[in-house]
């Protein structure tokens, strides 16, 4: 029996990055829809925005890990 090929660490990080970016975009759309309606629950909006900021931090961290800054 053959084993499926394993992904490299960078490939796993790129997949995770894509998922986080997609969730970030979805949250952005949800926040805009709730805020645009004018009847948004402020607590829900705050929670969504906090989650969005947390995702942005994770996206930045993973992006930096994939392509680190090289000081020349």
DRENRONU-855192 format. One line per 5 residues: number of its first residue (from 1); their letters; for each residue y, x, z of N, C-alpha, C. Coordinates in nm, 3 decimals. Each point is the difference from the previous one (the first is absolute). Last residue first. Example, Ala and Ser with C-alpha at 12.3 -4.5 7.8 and 13.67 -1.06 7.14 Angstrom:
BEGIN
2 = SA = -0.225:1.285:0.708:0.119:0.082:0.006:0.109:-0.077:0.073; -0.572:0.029:-0.007:0.119:-0.089:0.000:0.120:0.090:0.000
//
This chain:
BEGIN
72 = XXXXX = 4.309:1.978:0.440:-0.009:0.118:-0.085:0.089:0.111:0.051; -0.277:-0.448:0.197:0.125:0.072:0.014:-0.013:0.131:-0.078; -0.240:-0.497:-0.031:-0.025:0.144:-0.010:0.134:0.070:0.004; -0.225:-0.506:0.156:0.116:0.078:-0.043:-0.037:0.147:-0.001; -0.389:-0.370:-0.076:0.084:0.060:0.104:0.118:0.076:-0.062
67 = XXXXX = -0.336:-0.397:-0.152:0.086:0.097:-0.066:0.095:0.063:0.104; -0.342:-0.280:0.160:-0.052:0.021:-0.135:0.080:0.108:-0.073; 0.140:-0.138:0.428:-0.129:0.069:0.012:-0.059:0.031:-0.138; 0.396:-0.255:0.034:0.027:0.138:0.036:-0.129:0.081:0.012; -0.037:-0.460:-0.078:0.061:0.064:-0.117:0.027:0.147:0.027
62 = XXXXX = -0.148:-0.264:0.359:-0.109:0.026:-0.095:0.054:0.069:-0.125; 0.316:-0.132:0.323:-0.090:0.101:0.057:-0.111:0.037:-0.098; 0.296:-0.352:-0.114:0.068:0.129:-0.003:-0.092:0.111:0.049; -0.155:-0.440:0.032:0.010:0.038:-0.140:0.062:0.139:-0.013; -0.011:-0.198:0.425:-0.133:0.043:-0.041:0.000:0.049:-0.145
57 = XXXXX = 0.398:-0.187:0.166:-0.028:0.127:0.068:-0.137:0.055:-0.041; 0.116:-0.426:-0.154:0.082:0.101:-0.068:-0.022:0.137:0.062; -0.200:-0.373:0.206:-0.068:0.034:-0.126:0.076:0.110:-0.074; 0.198:-0.174:0.383:-0.118:0.076:0.038:-0.078:0.045:-0.125; 0.365:-0.290:-0.058:0.045:0.134:0.036:-0.117:0.090:0.039
52 = XXXXX = -0.094:-0.452:-0.087:0.042:0.066:-0.124:0.047:0.143:0.028; -0.101:-0.279:0.363:-0.124:0.040:-0.068:0.034:0.077:-0.128; 0.358:-0.190:0.229:-0.056:0.110:0.079:-0.128:0.053:-0.065; 0.197:-0.381:-0.186:0.082:0.118:-0.028:-0.051:0.122:0.077; -0.205:-0.416:0.082:-0.030:0.045:-0.136:0.078:0.127:-0.034
47 = XXXXX = 0.091:-0.207:0.411:-0.135:0.058:0.000:-0.037:0.054:-0.137; 0.408:-0.232:0.047:0.005:0.129:0.069:-0.136:0.069:-0.001; 0.028:-0.438:-0.174:0.069:0.096:-0.087:0.004:0.138:0.064; -0.169:-0.350:0.259:-0.093:0.034:-0.109:0.062:0.102:-0.093; 0.273:-0.173:0.335:-0.104:0.083:0.060:-0.101:0.045:-0.106
42 = XXXXX = 0.341:-0.307:-0.121:0.052:0.136:0.019:-0.104:0.094:0.060; -0.074:-0.428:-0.325:-0.013:0.028:0.143:0.039:0.147:0.021; 0.184:-0.302:-0.420:-0.097:0.099:0.048:0.004:0.012:0.151; 0.233:-0.272:-0.365:-0.061:-0.061:0.117:-0.100:0.094:0.066; 0.250:0.096:-0.408:0.099:-0.039:0.099:-0.058:-0.061:0.126
37 = XXXXX = -0.181:0.202:-0.436:-0.012:-0.143:0.027:0.101:-0.050:0.101; -0.055:0.465:-0.119:0.071:-0.076:-0.103:-0.003:-0.149:0.025; -0.245:0.305:0.272:0.143:0.015:0.025:0.082:-0.084:-0.098; -0.471:0.020:-0.051:0.034:-0.065:0.127:0.150:0.002:0.025; -0.160:0.226:-0.380:-0.025:-0.143:-0.013:0.037:-0.075:0.127
32 = XXXXX = 0.027:0.471:-0.002:0.103:-0.057:-0.087:-0.017:-0.151:-0.014; -0.330:0.238:0.235:0.126:0.000:0.076:0.111:-0.064:-0.083; -0.413:0.063:-0.211:-0.011:-0.103:0.103:0.129:-0.011:0.081; -0.038:0.346:-0.322:0.009:-0.132:-0.065:-0.004:-0.113:0.102; -0.066:0.434:0.159:0.136:-0.010:-0.051:0.021:-0.137:-0.065
27 = XXXXX = -0.432:0.114:0.134:0.084:-0.033:0.114:0.145:-0.018:-0.042; -0.299:0.148:-0.326:-0.030:-0.139:0.036:0.085:-0.046:0.119; 0.024:0.453:-0.130:0.065:-0.086:-0.100:-0.022:-0.148:0.033; -0.224:0.312:0.268:0.145:0.013:0.023:0.076:-0.091:-0.097; -0.465:0.044:-0.055:0.030:-0.083:0.116:0.151:0.001:0.030
22 = XXXXX = -0.149:0.284:-0.340:-0.017:-0.140:-0.042:0.034:-0.095:0.116; -0.006:0.460:0.087:0.115:-0.033:-0.084:-0.006:-0.146:-0.045; -0.367:0.174:0.238:0.116:-0.013:0.087:0.124:-0.040:-0.078; -0.394:0.093:-0.242:-0.015:-0.122:0.078:0.120:-0.025:0.091; -0.017:0.404:-0.244:0.017:-0.114:-0.091:-0.009:-0.132:0.075
17 = XXXXX = -0.096:0.395:0.237:0.141:-0.007:-0.033:0.030:-0.121:-0.089; -0.447:0.105:0.093:0.065:-0.058:0.119:0.150:-0.017:-0.025; -0.242:0.221:-0.330:-0.041:-0.140:0.004:0.068:-0.071:0.117; 0.062:0.462:-0.035:0.070:-0.069:-0.109:-0.033:-0.149:-0.004; -0.227:0.280:0.307:0.140:-0.017:0.039:0.078:-0.074:-0.108
12 = XXXXX = -0.444:0.115:-0.094:0.002:-0.102:0.105:0.144:-0.028:0.042; -0.068:0.351:-0.298:-0.026:-0.128:-0.066:0.004:-0.116:0.100; 0.036:0.441:0.165:0.120:-0.038:-0.073:-0.018:-0.135:-0.070; -0.370:0.195:0.219:0.099:-0.047:0.097:0.127:-0.048:-0.070; -0.442:-0.034:-0.287:0.067:0.108:0.072:0.103:-0.061:0.096
7 = XXXXX = -0.456:-0.257:-0.148:0.139:0.021:-0.037:0.058:0.117:0.079; -0.528:-0.085:-0.161:0.094:-0.013:0.110:0.141:0.029:-0.050; -0.449:-0.207:-0.272:0.089:0.115:0.020:0.098:-0.027:0.114; -0.488:-0.226:0.009:0.126:-0.016:-0.074:0.091:0.120:0.027; -0.533:0.058:0.008:0.108:-0.047:0.086:0.126:-0.018:-0.083
2 = XX = -0.539:-0.039:-0.151:0.122:0.080:-0.004:0.106:-0.063:0.089; -0.568:0.013:-0.005:0.117:-0.083:0.000:0.125:0.088:0.000
//
